[in-house]
Amino acid sequence: MHWLELLILSVAALALIPLLVLFVGTLLSLDPGRAHAAASAALPLLADPAVSPDGLLRIRVAGMDFRARVANLRGRGDGVILLHGWPQTSASWQPVMTELARLGYRVAAFDQRGYSPGARPTGIAAYALEQLVADVIGIADALGFDRFHLAGHDWGAAVGWSVLIARPDRILSWSALSIAHPAAFGEALRRDADQRRRSRYIQFFRLPFLPELLLGFNRNQLMRRVMYRHMPAEHVAEYRRMLAEPGALTAVLNWYRAMVTRQSPWPREPVKQPVLFIWGNRDPAAGRRAVELQRDYIRGYYRYVELDAGHWLLECEPAAVLRELTAHIAAHSLA
């Protein structure tokens, strides 16, 4: 073999070593026994007449079982649905759920598509935004919430805005944390260099295979150091159990892979329902320009709250979020 060919093969082999290390480290981090899926499958179904009005259960929608937390389901207050962000579960909303239930509301937060072991279809198209919107409406129907209050953080906010646009007849009030109206965000992504810089991670998450290797390596080491360090240990334990399921990390990354590109049209319909928007001015992912632009897409009541905070508002600014959220829901309740 010519020395140049040997050199090329040696360099290629050396380049493959880090990928091999990532692959093995990620594979060893998985739970082949699927303990989280087994525990989720053992939860009672909402349709069971003996199901508790508080705690964990399964809600069946379109042939899939969503793992959900509920509180005060037998109460008489308005219904409230809470949408978690990436890469979390409904656990992120637990403190808010407790307070809303104490105030008399019927509350549900569910692990969304890909996060629930029983609602984890394969293929990128299964995670398109219209599918995520349909899940929210299906959950509301299953709970008997004709009209309801909706709140979401991060990706949960992106889904919630889309629910508001697609089904305004179902929404009493909307509370978005961190992520602005999708048309405003899309416009900022096209025209604002700062937002493009903040969103560069999205292009990485849309790549095949490599994000799974990097984020899954050594029991989600990178996620533990960068994202989960802000969060309660018991919540992180649940997030990691979920992500240890084979296929789970791919499923939650498919949310990014299924999202429309900057060249695609974003829904531009102005919303007329009451809107609360809370944003942290030190958020590394969501810049100010989208926040400013979203005023063009809101025609009804709008309250904007800017906090001296980063992205993880539920964990880092719980008192402010709870105060604003409960006041907003109370001001626009049917009761």
PAFI-148774 format. One record per residue: x, y, z negated of N, C-alpha, C in turn. Coordinates in pm, whole numbers, always signed. Atoms other than C-alpha are relative to their C-alpha. Layout:
<nodes>
<node <X,Y,Z>,<X,Y,Z>,<X,Y,Z>>
...
</nodes>
This chain:
<nodes>
<node <+86,-120,+0>,<+0,+0,+0>,<+89,+124,+0>>
<node <-76,-123,-10>,<+129,+340,+94>,<-5,+75,-132>>
<node <-5,-69,+130>,<+239,+552,-204>,<-108,+106,-14>>
<node <+103,-103,+7>,<-11,+827,-113>,<-136,-62,-32>>
<node <+124,+69,+29>,<-301,+579,-113>,<-4,-44,-145>>
<node <-8,+42,+140>,<-182,+447,-447>,<-23,+117,-94>>
<node <+18,-119,+82>,<-169,+799,-588>,<-148,+41,-3>>
<node <+142,-38,-7>,<-522,+875,-466>,<-86,-94,-84>>
<node <+75,+98,+78>,<-656,+554,-618>,<+23,+20,-150>>
<node <-31,-22,+142>,<-480,+631,-947>,<-74,+122,-53>>
<node <+72,-121,+43>,<-628,+982,-964>,<-149,-29,-10>>
<node <+142,+34,+4>,<-974,+845,-881>,<-34,-83,-123>>
<node <+23,+84,+118>,<-943,+584,-1154>,<+2,+83,-127>>
<node <-7,-87,+119>,<-838,+846,-1407>,<-124,+87,-11>>
<node <+119,-84,+3>,<-1134,+1063,-1308>,<-122,-78,-45>>
<node <+115,+82,+38>,<-1371,+772,-1365>,<+0,-38,-147>>
<node <-9,+41,+140>,<-1246,+702,-1716>,<-94,+80,-90>>
<node <+94,-75,+85>,<-1438,+993,-1881>,<-146,-41,+23>>
<node <+138,+43,-28>,<-1757,+884,-1703>,<-28,-135,-62>>
<node <+17,+132,+60>,<-1705,+529,-1822>,<-16,+12,-151>>
<node <+11,-23,+144>,<-1653,+651,-2179>,<-139,+55,-35>>
<node <+133,-57,+22>,<-1972,+860,-2157>,<-108,-107,+15>>
<node <+101,+103,-25>,<-2167,+567,-2014>,<-6,-99,-115>>
<node <-3,+97,+110>,<-2056,+323,-2283>,<-50,+64,-129>>
<node <+42,-68,+122>,<-2104,+579,-2562>,<-149,+28,-3>>
<node <+145,-22,-9>,<-2455,+655,-2439>,<-76,-129,-14>>
<node <+65,+131,+7>,<-2548,+291,-2394>,<-4,-53,-143>>
<node <-7,+48,+137>,<-2436,+208,-2747>,<-87,+82,-95>>
<node <+84,-85,+84>,<-2649,+493,-2881>,<-149,-35,+11>>
<node <+140,+36,-20>,<-2973,+339,-2754>,<-46,-104,-100>>
<node <+62,+98,+89>,<-3210,+135,-2967>,<-70,-105,+85>>
<node <+63,+101,-86>,<-3279,-185,-2769>,<-125,-61,-61>>
<node <+118,+53,+67>,<-3537,-289,-3030>,<-122,+90,+11>>
<node <+108,-96,-20>,<-3748,+21,-2953>,<-87,+14,-126>>
<node <+71,-10,+128>,<-3841,+74,-3319>,<-101,+114,+1>>
<node <+91,-115,-3>,<-3998,+414,-3254>,<-126,-34,+80>>
<node <+115,+39,-81>,<-4221,+271,-2982>,<-90,-98,-76>>
<node <+79,+97,+77>,<-4328,-16,-3206>,<-79,+69,-110>>
<node <+70,-72,+107>,<-4413,+219,-3492>,<-113,+85,+57>>
<node <+104,-81,-62>,<-4608,+444,-3256>,<-118,-85,+44>>
<node <+107,+89,-46>,<-4803,+153,-3109>,<-85,-52,-115>>
<node <+73,+50,+116>,<-4904,+48,-3461>,<-91,+106,-63>>
<node <+84,-105,+56>,<-5070,+384,-3534>,<-145,-22,+40>>
<node <+141,+15,-35>,<-5450,+390,-3543>,<-39,+91,+116>>
<node <+53,-81,-109>,<-5642,+519,-3243>,<-100,+102,-53>>
<node <+97,-103,+38>,<-5841,+838,-3272>,<-142,-54,+6>>
<node <+136,+53,-18>,<-6147,+644,-3153>,<-45,-90,-115>>
<node <+35,+86,+114>,<-6134,+423,-3464>,<-81,+83,-100>>
<node <+82,-81,+92>,<-6420,+545,-3689>,<+60,+13,-140>>
<node <-61,-5,+133>,<-6208,+473,-3996>,<+127,+82,-3>>
<node <-126,-72,-6>,<-5918,+690,-3881>,<-2,+118,-97>>
<node <-11,-111,+94>,<-5792,+946,-4132>,<-2,+133,+74>>
<node <+0,-132,-63>,<-5854,+1314,-4055>,<+133,+72,-12>>
<node <-132,-60,+19>,<-5494,+1384,-4155>,<+108,-104,+24>>
<node <-112,+91,-16>,<-5166,+1228,-4047>,<+26,-36,+145>>
<node <-40,+46,-132>,<-5026,+1036,-3751>,<-103,-96,+58>>
<node <+89,+94,-69>,<-5242,+859,-3495>,<+33,+3,+149>>
<node <-13,+1,-145>,<-5270,+780,-3124>,<-127,+58,+62>>
<node <+113,-52,-76>,<-5490,+968,-2881>,<+13,-50,+143>>
<node <-6,+60,-134>,<-5570,+784,-2559>,<-59,+96,+103>>
<node <+41,-91,-108>,<-5590,+1002,-2248>,<+48,-60,+132>>
<node <-32,+49,-135>,<-5601,+874,-1889>,<+86,-126,-5>>
<node <-70,+127,+9>,<-5479,+531,-1993>,<+133,+5,-73>>
<node <-125,-13,+74>,<-5184,+663,-2194>,<-29,+32,-146>>
<node <+17,-25,+142>,<-5141,+678,-2572>,<+100,+106,-45>>
<node <-84,-109,+49>,<-5011,+1007,-2710>,<+9,-9,-152>>
<node <-24,-4,+144>,<-4857,+1007,-3056>,<-31,+142,-48>>
<node <+46,-133,+41>,<-5015,+1293,-3248>,<-7,+13,-151>>
<node <+25,-36,+139>,<-5033,+1465,-3583>,<-130,+79,-5>>
<node <+127,-74,+14>,<-5374,+1586,-3697>,<-17,+41,-145>>
<node <+29,-48,+135>,<-5500,+1778,-3997>,<-140,+60,-4>>
<node <+134,-55,+25>,<-5850,+1853,-4124>,<-95,-20,+119>>
<node <+83,+24,-118>,<-6018,+1694,-3823>,<-149,+1,-33>>
<node <+142,+2,+36>,<-6345,+1663,-4015>,<-48,+135,-55>>
<node <+41,-133,+44>,<-6349,+2031,-4103>,<-98,+63,+98>>
<node <+99,-70,-83>,<-6584,+2288,-3950>,<+59,+120,+73>>
<node <-61,-116,-65>,<-6337,+2547,-3833>,<+33,-24,+145>>
<node <-42,+12,-140>,<-6213,+2614,-3482>,<+109,-105,+15>>
<node <-110,+90,-32>,<-5986,+2364,-3315>,<+124,+76,+42>>
<node <-129,-59,-37>,<-5617,+2445,-3273>,<+89,-111,+53>>
<node <-96,+95,-56>,<-5370,+2260,-3049>,<+136,+69,+10>>
<node <-135,-53,+7>,<-4995,+2312,-3091>,<+92,-82,+90>>
<node <-85,+66,-99>,<-4740,+2231,-2817>,<+147,+21,-33>>
<node <-142,-8,+36>,<-4380,+2151,-2905>,<+87,+27,+123>>
<node <-95,-28,-106>,<-4073,+2241,-2703>,<+99,-112,+21>>
<node <-107,+94,-34>,<-3766,+2064,-2568>,<+119,+27,-91>>
<node <+25,+144,-4>,<-3612,+1846,-2711>,<-53,-45,-137>>
<node <+57,+26,+131>,<-3845,+1810,-3011>,<-124,-88,+11>>
<node <+128,+69,+0>,<-4173,+1645,-3108>,<-98,+88,-78>>
<node <+102,-73,+77>,<-4491,+1753,-3286>,<+45,+31,-142>>
<node <-50,-26,+135>,<-4291,+1743,-3611>,<+39,+146,-20>>
<node <-43,-140,+13>,<-4169,+2096,-3537>,<-112,+91,-50>>
<node <+115,-82,+39>,<-4521,+2227,-3608>,<-56,-36,-137>>
<node <+58,+47,+126>,<-4574,+2051,-3943>,<-32,+111,-100>>
<node <+34,-105,+98>,<-4548,+2359,-4171>,<-118,+86,+44>>
<node <+111,-80,-51>,<-4785,+2555,-3945>,<-130,-77,-11>>
<node <+120,+83,+9>,<-5031,+2267,-3935>,<-56,-1,-142>>
<node <+43,+4,+141>,<-5042,+2249,-4313>,<-76,+127,-38>>
<node <+64,-126,+35>,<-5130,+2616,-4346>,<-131,+20,+77>>
<node <+123,-15,-78>,<-5385,+2619,-4065>,<-111,-89,-54>>
<node <+101,+90,+58>,<-5561,+2318,-4216>,<-51,+55,-132>>
<node <+42,-59,+127>,<-5564,+2490,-4554>,<-99,+114,+23>>
<node <+89,-111,-33>,<-5737,+2785,-4387>,<-132,-48,+62>>
<node <+126,+55,-48>,<-6007,+2552,-4256>,<-4,-40,+146>>
<node <-1,+35,-141>,<-5901,+2496,-3895>,<+21,-151,+19>>
<node <-27,+137,-42>,<-5902,+2156,-3725>,<+122,+4,+92>>
<node <-130,-22,-64>,<-5545,+2111,-3605>,<+55,-130,+57>>
<node <-68,+114,-61>,<-5360,+1877,-3370>,<+126,+47,+70>>
<node <-124,-19,-75>,<-5005,+1866,-3242>,<+40,-137,+51>>
<node <-31,+133,-54>,<-4910,+1584,-3007>,<+136,-1,+68>>
<node <-126,+20,-72>,<-4587,+1445,-2869>,<-36,-8,+148>>
<node <+45,-13,-137>,<-4618,+1542,-2506>,<+54,-113,+90>>
<node <-36,+103,-98>,<-4571,+1330,-2194>,<+152,-18,+5>>
<node <-142,+30,+2>,<-4233,+1157,-2201>,<+54,-12,-141>>
<node <-41,+5,+140>,<-4194,+1217,-2575>,<-77,-110,-74>>
<node <+79,+109,+57>,<-4474,+975,-2668>,<+39,-130,+70>>
<node <-38,+126,-65>,<-4357,+616,-2608>,<-112,-60,+85>>
<node <+113,+54,-75>,<-4707,+526,-2488>,<-45,+88,+114>>
<node <+33,-92,-110>,<-4717,+817,-2242>,<+129,+40,+68>>
<node <-132,-23,-57>,<-4388,+782,-2060>,<+7,-61,+140>>
<node <-4,+54,-136>,<-4450,+724,-1688>,<+136,+20,+64>>
<node <-126,-13,-71>,<-4157,+676,-1453>,<-19,+90,+121>>
<node <+4,-85,-118>,<-4071,+908,-1169>,<-12,+147,-36>>
<node <-3,-143,+28>,<-4010,+1282,-1159>,<-137,+64,+21>>
<node <+128,-62,-32>,<-4347,+1366,-1003>,<-100,-12,-113>>
<node <+93,+21,+112>,<-4524,+1234,-1313>,<+11,+110,-104>>
<node <-22,-105,+100>,<-4388,+1534,-1506>,<-22,+140,+59>>
<node <+35,-129,-58>,<-4515,+1809,-1277>,<-93,+75,-95>>
<node <+71,-84,+95>,<-4677,+2100,-1455>,<-149,-30,-4>>
<node <+144,+28,+0>,<-5030,+2011,-1345>,<-33,-125,-81>>
<node <+20,+119,+82>,<-4990,+1673,-1514>,<+5,+36,-149>>
<node <-13,-42,+139>,<-4880,+1838,-1838>,<-121,+80,-45>>
<node <+122,-75,+30>,<-5176,+2075,-1823>,<-117,-94,-20>>
<node <+110,+97,+12>,<-5415,+1785,-1768>,<+7,-75,-132>>
<node <-15,+69,+129>,<-5271,+1615,-2078>,<-61,+84,-112>>
<node <+52,-88,+107>,<-5358,+1917,-2295>,<-153,-1,+2>>
<node <+146,+0,-10>,<-5714,+1931,-2166>,<-56,-136,-40>>
<node <+44,+133,+39>,<-5747,+1555,-2208>,<+4,-20,-151>>
<node <-10,+8,+145>,<-5630,+1578,-2568>,<-114,+79,-64>>
<node <+109,-82,+54>,<-5878,+1859,-2635>,<-134,-70,+14>>
<node <+126,+72,-21>,<-6161,+1654,-2486>,<-12,-116,-98>>
<node <+3,+113,+92>,<-6067,+1351,-2695>,<-29,+44,-143>>
<node <+21,-53,+135>,<-6067,+1565,-3009>,<-137,+66,-17>>
<node <+128,-69,+8>,<-6401,+1722,-2923>,<+14,+151,-12>>
<node <-23,-144,+3>,<-6251,+2071,-2892>,<-49,+58,+133>>
<node <+53,-60,-122>,<-6472,+2245,-2636>,<+82,+124,+36>>
<node <-89,-116,-12>,<-6295,+2580,-2680>,<+92,-3,-121>>
<node <-98,+17,+107>,<-5981,+2600,-2889>,<+109,+106,+10>>
<node <-119,-85,+4>,<-5683,+2808,-2994>,<+120,-84,+42>>
<node <-116,+72,-52>,<-5355,+2714,-2828>,<+126,+77,-35>>
<node <-130,-62,+28>,<-4996,+2781,-2931>,<+110,-92,+49>>
<node <-109,+82,-50>,<-4667,+2666,-2785>,<+133,+70,-10>>
<node <-137,-54,+7>,<-4293,+2709,-2819>,<+84,-63,+110>>
<node <-94,+50,-98>,<-4026,+2675,-2549>,<-77,-63,+117>>
<node <+75,+66,-106>,<-4151,+2420,-2290>,<-149,-6,-35>>
<node <+140,-2,+40>,<-4471,+2406,-2493>,<-66,+132,+36>>
<node <+53,-129,-43>,<-4512,+2776,-2417>,<-21,+2,+151>>
<node <+17,+6,-146>,<-4457,+2715,-2044>,<-125,-78,+37>>
<node <+121,+79,-25>,<-4727,+2447,-2049>,<-123,+79,-42>>
<node <+114,-74,+51>,<-4957,+2664,-2258>,<-42,+114,+90>>
<node <+33,-105,-96>,<-4936,+2959,-2020>,<-75,-59,+119>>
<node <+62,+63,-116>,<-5029,+2721,-1740>,<-141,-49,-32>>
<node <+135,+37,+42>,<-5326,+2587,-1936>,<-89,+123,+1>>
<node <+76,-125,+7>,<-5439,+2945,-1994>,<-41,+47,+139>>
<node <+28,-42,-137>,<-5418,+3019,-1622>,<-98,-94,+69>>
<node <+83,+99,-69>,<-5579,+2695,-1507>,<-139,-15,-62>>
<node <+126,+23,+68>,<-5853,+2665,-1770>,<-28,+108,-104>>
<node <+24,-107,+97>,<-5920,+3004,-1929>,<-130,-17,-76>>
<node <+129,+22,+66>,<-6274,+2891,-2012>,<+12,-82,-127>>
<node <-16,+87,+117>,<-6133,+2653,-2273>,<+74,+67,-115>>
<node <-94,-57,+96>,<-5904,+2893,-2460>,<-62,+118,-75>>
<node <+45,-111,+85>,<-6009,+3113,-2754>,<+111,+103,-20>>
<node <-115,-89,+14>,<-5662,+3257,-2812>,<+125,-78,+37>>
<node <-125,+61,-44>,<-5309,+3191,-2691>,<+115,+68,-72>>
<node <-120,-50,+69>,<-4983,+3226,-2888>,<+122,-66,+62>>
<node <-119,+51,-66>,<-4655,+3190,-2700>,<+124,+41,-79>>
<node <-126,-27,+68>,<-4316,+3162,-2868>,<+114,-17,+99>>
<node <-127,-1,-71>,<-3996,+3249,-2680>,<-11,+12,+152>>
<node <+4,+4,-146>,<-4105,+3187,-2318>,<-116,+83,+54>>
<node <+98,-94,-55>,<-4287,+3457,-2121>,<-86,-64,+109>>
<node <+88,+41,-110>,<-4561,+3425,-1859>,<+85,-55,+116>>
<node <-85,+64,-102>,<-4430,+3194,-1580>,<+30,+88,+120>>
<node <-27,-89,-112>,<-4467,+3455,-1306>,<+106,+104,-38>>
<node <-99,-96,+47>,<-4270,+3706,-1512>,<+137,-66,-14>>
<node <-126,+73,+14>,<-4006,+3446,-1592>,<+60,-29,+138>>
<node <-48,+27,-134>,<-3984,+3348,-1226>,<+55,+123,+69>>
<node <-48,-126,-58>,<-3946,+3710,-1120>,<+134,+39,-60>>
<node <-128,-30,+64>,<-3670,+3763,-1375>,<+109,-93,+50>>
<node <-97,+98,-48>,<-3500,+3447,-1254>,<+49,+35,+141>>
<node <-38,-39,-135>,<-3501,+3580,-898>,<+83,+127,+3>>
<node <-55,-134,-17>,<-3396,+3938,-965>,<+96,+45,-108>>
<node <-78,-48,+115>,<-3222,+3962,-1301>,<+122,-89,-21>>
<node <-124,+78,+14>,<-2858,+3854,-1321>,<+15,-58,-140>>
<node <-9,+48,+138>,<-2880,+3823,-1699>,<-82,-127,-19>>
<node <+83,+118,+16>,<-3168,+3575,-1681>,<+56,-119,+80>>
<node <-61,+109,-77>,<-2996,+3375,-1407>,<+116,-61,-77>>
<node <-112,+52,+81>,<-2691,+3346,-1631>,<-53,-85,-115>>
<node <+56,+75,+113>,<-2903,+3234,-1925>,<-62,-133,+43>>
<node <+71,+119,-47>,<-3079,+2975,-1710>,<+90,-98,+76>>
<node <-88,+90,-75>,<-2772,+2807,-1562>,<-8,-143,-49>>
<node <+10,+136,+54>,<-2820,+2510,-1792>,<-109,-80,+69>>
<node <+111,+70,-65>,<-3143,+2429,-1607>,<+50,-77,+122>>
<node <-52,+69,-118>,<-2952,+2341,-1291>,<+78,-124,-40>>
<node <-69,+120,+48>,<-2735,+2104,-1491>,<-99,-108,-41>>
<node <+100,+98,+45>,<-3039,+1937,-1649>,<-72,-66,+116>>
<node <+68,+56,-116>,<-3182,+1880,-1300>,<+85,-101,+77>>
<node <-88,+97,-65>,<-2881,+1674,-1192>,<-41,-143,-37>>
<node <+27,+140,+37>,<-2923,+1295,-1179>,<+110,-56,-90>>
<node <-88,+84,+82>,<-2765,+1074,-1447>,<+92,+74,-98>>
<node <-102,-63,+84>,<-2497,+1311,-1579>,<-57,+63,-127>>
<node <+54,-54,+126>,<-2721,+1500,-1828>,<-32,-109,-102>>
<node <+28,+109,+93>,<-2833,+1169,-1978>,<+127,-47,-69>>
<node <-126,+48,+57>,<-2472,+1064,-2027>,<+54,+99,-102>>
<node <-58,-99,+89>,<-2363,+1391,-2183>,<-85,+19,-126>>
<node <+87,-27,+114>,<-2668,+1444,-2407>,<-24,-124,-86>>
<node <+22,+122,+77>,<-2704,+1081,-2511>,<+125,-52,-68>>
<node <-127,+52,+51>,<-2335,+1023,-2588>,<+13,+12,-152>>
<node <-29,+2,+143>,<-2245,+927,-2944>,<-119,+47,-82>>
<node <+122,-27,+77>,<-2602,+938,-3076>,<-36,+149,+5>>
<node <+41,-140,-24>,<-2679,+1280,-2924>,<+90,+101,-72>>
<node <-95,-85,+74>,<-2365,+1440,-3066>,<-10,+147,+42>>
<node <+6,-138,-47>,<-2386,+1751,-2846>,<-129,+67,-46>>
<node <+128,-57,+42>,<-2753,+1806,-2927>,<-1,+27,-149>>
<node <-6,-19,+145>,<-2686,+1763,-3298>,<+81,+124,-35>>
<node <-87,-113,+31>,<-2413,+2026,-3289>,<-56,+134,+50>>
<node <+43,-125,-62>,<-2579,+2282,-3063>,<-144,+35,-33>>
<node <+143,-28,+15>,<-2959,+2251,-3097>,<-52,-38,-137>>
<node <+63,+53,+120>,<-3048,+2038,-3393>,<+60,+54,-130>>
<node <-61,-52,+123>,<-2817,+2215,-3637>,<-88,+103,-69>>
<node <+90,-99,+58>,<-3092,+2472,-3692>,<-121,-64,-69>>
<node <+129,+63,+31>,<-3357,+2215,-3783>,<+6,-89,-124>>
<node <+3,+86,+119>,<-3468,+2019,-4092>,<+46,-141,+32>>
<node <-58,+132,-22>,<-3295,+1686,-4132>,<-106,-104,+33>>
<node <+103,+101,-26>,<-3621,+1489,-4139>,<-59,+15,+140>>
<node <+47,-19,-137>,<-3730,+1646,-3810>,<+103,-54,+99>>
<node <-106,+48,-87>,<-3394,+1574,-3648>,<+1,-152,+6>>
<node <+3,+146,+3>,<-3418,+1212,-3758>,<-109,-54,+92>>
<node <+107,+43,-90>,<-3750,+1181,-3574>,<+36,+25,+146>>
<node <-37,-31,-138>,<-3619,+1352,-3262>,<+101,-103,+52>>
<node <-103,+94,-44>,<-3322,+1118,-3248>,<-55,-141,+14>>
<node <+65,+131,-18>,<-3537,+808,-3301>,<-74,-4,+133>>
<node <+71,-7,-126>,<-3746,+921,-3007>,<+96,-10,+118>>
<node <-95,-2,-111>,<-3445,+988,-2784>,<+81,-129,+11>>
<node <-73,+127,-4>,<-3287,+652,-2876>,<-75,-106,+79>>
<node <+77,+94,-81>,<-3566,+476,-2683>,<+56,-2,+142>>
<node <-45,+5,-140>,<-3436,+352,-2347>,<-102,+69,+91>>
<node <+85,-73,-92>,<-3575,+586,-2082>,<-54,+131,-53>>
<node <+60,-121,+58>,<-3680,+861,-2323>,<+74,+126,+45>>
<node <-75,-120,-37>,<-3400,+1104,-2243>,<-23,+35,+147>>
<node <+31,-25,-140>,<-3461,+1064,-1871>,<-139,+62,+13>>
<node <+137,-51,-8>,<-3833,+1125,-1926>,<-7,+147,-39>>
<node <+10,-139,+43>,<-3784,+1450,-2117>,<+81,+92,+91>>
<node <-74,-80,-98>,<-3522,+1571,-1868>,<-79,+16,+130>>
<node <+81,-10,-121>,<-3771,+1502,-1590>,<-92,+122,-2>>
<node <+75,-126,+5>,<-3965,+1806,-1714>,<+75,+106,+81>>
<node <-80,-97,-74>,<-3677,+2014,-1574>,<+10,-39,+147>>
<node <-15,+44,-139>,<-3639,+1804,-1261>,<-127,+21,+81>>
<node <+128,-17,-70>,<-4008,+1842,-1179>,<-41,+147,+12>>
<node <+41,-140,-2>,<-4020,+2219,-1231>,<+24,+61,+136>>
<node <-17,-66,-129>,<-4059,+2446,-931>,<+128,+80,+0>>
<node <-125,-75,-13>,<-3752,+2622,-799>,<-28,+149,+6>>
<node <+15,-145,-8>,<-3689,+2995,-787>,<-64,+44,+132>>
<node <+57,-37,-129>,<-3799,+2992,-423>,<-149,-37,+10>>
<node <+138,+44,-6>,<-4136,+2834,-504>,<-92,+104,-64>>
<node <+92,-97,+60>,<-4447,+3037,-586>,<-33,-35,-143>>
<node <+41,+18,+138>,<-4530,+3082,-952>,<-144,+50,-15>>
<node <+137,-50,+21>,<-4888,+3124,-1079>,<+2,+145,-46>>
<node <-7,-144,+24>,<-4952,+3498,-1080>,<-129,+57,-56>>
<node <+128,-49,+48>,<-5306,+3518,-1213>,<+15,+72,-134>>
<node <-5,-68,+131>,<-5341,+3778,-1491>,<-92,-71,-99>>
<node <+79,+67,+102>,<-5472,+3636,-1817>,<-81,+104,-76>>
<node <+90,-92,+68>,<-5763,+3792,-2001>,<-27,-43,-145>>
<node <+19,+45,+138>,<-5769,+3583,-2320>,<+99,+72,-92>>
<node <-92,-66,+94>,<-5608,+3726,-2637>,<+135,-70,-5>>
<node <-135,+55,-5>,<-5232,+3678,-2626>,<+85,+58,-113>>
<node <-107,-36,+94>,<-4973,+3682,-2904>,<+129,-52,+58>>
<node <-130,+44,-50>,<-4613,+3670,-2787>,<+108,+37,-101>>
<node <-109,-20,+96>,<-4319,+3627,-3026>,<+131,-39,+67>>
<node <-128,+22,-67>,<-3965,+3657,-2897>,<+115,+40,-92>>
<node <-121,-34,+74>,<-3623,+3652,-3061>,<+99,+70,+92>>
<node <-86,-78,-89>,<-3393,+3919,-2918>,<+144,-52,+9>>
<node <-129,+67,-15>,<-3091,+3690,-2966>,<-17,-138,+64>>
<node <+26,+128,-67>,<-3244,+3405,-2764>,<+100,-19,+114>>
<node <-99,+19,-106>,<-2965,+3260,-2546>,<-59,-45,+133>>
<node <+60,+54,-122>,<-3209,+3112,-2292>,<-101,+93,+64>>
<node <+108,-85,-50>,<-3485,+3374,-2255>,<+35,+146,-23>>
<node <-42,-139,+10>,<-3380,+3731,-2180>,<-115,+99,-6>>
<node <+98,-105,+19>,<-3559,+4061,-2219>,<-81,+32,+126>>
<node <+67,-46,-121>,<-3648,+4121,-1854>,<-134,-70,+20>>
<node <+126,+72,-15>,<-3914,+3849,-1839>,<-104,+48,-101>>
<node <+90,-51,+104>,<-4063,+3980,-2164>,<-62,+132,+45>>
<node <+50,-128,-47>,<-4093,+4327,-2012>,<-98,-17,+118>>
<node <+81,+18,-120>,<-4240,+4201,-1685>,<-136,-64,-29>>
<node <+124,+74,+20>,<-4509,+3986,-1841>,<-120,+91,-31>>
<node <+111,-92,+24>,<-4716,+4292,-1935>,<-85,+18,+127>>
<node <+74,-15,-126>,<-4814,+4306,-1565>,<-98,-114,+22>>
<node <+82,+118,-22>,<-4983,+3968,-1599>,<-100,-24,-113>>
<node <+93,+13,+113>,<-5193,+4029,-1910>,<-99,+115,+6>>
<node <+104,-102,-11>,<-5525,+4213,-1888>,<-80,+17,-129>>
<node <+76,-7,+123>,<-5674,+4140,-2228>,<+85,+46,-117>>
<node <-73,-35,+122>,<-5561,+4185,-2588>,<+140,-60,+6>>
<node <-138,+48,-3>,<-5183,+4156,-2619>,<+76,+57,-119>>
<node <-87,-41,+109>,<-4966,+4166,-2928>,<+139,-59,+23>>
<node <-139,+42,-21>,<-4589,+4153,-2882>,<+78,+22,-128>>
<node <-80,-5,+122>,<-4363,+4075,-3177>,<+144,-37,+35>>
<node <-141,+27,-24>,<-3987,+4103,-3139>,<+71,-21,-134>>
<node <-72,+34,+123>,<-3775,+3937,-3406>,<+151,+5,+26>>
<node <-145,+5,-7>,<-3404,+3969,-3476>,<+40,-145,-24>>
<node <-16,+144,+16>,<-3363,+3597,-3412>,<+39,-61,+133>>
<node <-34,+74,-120>,<-3258,+3333,-3163>,<-120,-74,+57>>
<node <+104,+75,-71>,<-3458,+3065,-2985>,<-90,-82,-92>>
<node <+73,+97,+82>,<-3566,+2833,-3268>,<-81,+74,-106>>
<node <+77,-88,+87>,<-3831,+3058,-3417>,<-75,-75,-109>>
<node <+75,+76,+101>,<-4032,+2789,-3597>,<+90,-39,-117>>
<node <-93,+43,+104>,<-3722,+2684,-3790>,<+70,+118,-67>>
<node <-80,-110,+53>,<-3537,+3014,-3833>,<-81,+120,-48>>
<node <+87,-111,+42>,<-3828,+3259,-3875>,<-139,-52,-36>>
<node <+130,+63,+26>,<-4106,+3043,-4024>,<-103,+93,-61>>
<node <+96,-89,+67>,<-4263,+3313,-4242>,<-62,+97,+99>>
<node <+51,-97,-97>,<-4293,+3567,-3960>,<-92,-68,+101>>
<node <+83,+72,-96>,<-4428,+3310,-3714>,<-133,-37,-62>>
<node <+124,+42,+66>,<-4682,+3178,-3963>,<-92,+120,-25>>
<node <+81,-120,+27>,<-4798,+3528,-4058>,<-68,+50,+127>>
<node <+56,-51,-125>,<-4846,+3641,-3699>,<-99,-98,+62>>
<node <+85,+101,-63>,<-4998,+3316,-3577>,<-134,-12,-71>>
<node <+126,+13,+73>,<-5256,+3282,-3852>,<-87,+124,+14>>
<node <+76,-123,-17>,<-5358,+3647,-3819>,<-62,+7,+139>>
<node <+50,-3,-137>,<-5396,+3616,-3443>,<-117,-96,+18>>
<node <+106,+99,-13>,<-5606,+3301,-3463>,<-125,+47,-77>>
<node <+114,-48,+80>,<-5824,+3447,-3739>,<-73,+114,+70>>
<node <+62,-116,-66>,<-5886,+3766,-3541>,<-84,-38,+121>>
<node <+70,+40,-122>,<-6013,+3569,-3242>,<-75,-133,-16>>
<node <+75,+123,+27>,<-6199,+3284,-3408>,<-148,+18,+26>>
<node <+145,-2,-20>,<-6559,+3194,-3340>,<-74,+23,-131>>
<node <+67,-9,+131>,<-6642,+3176,-3711>,<-5,+145,-48>>
</nodes>
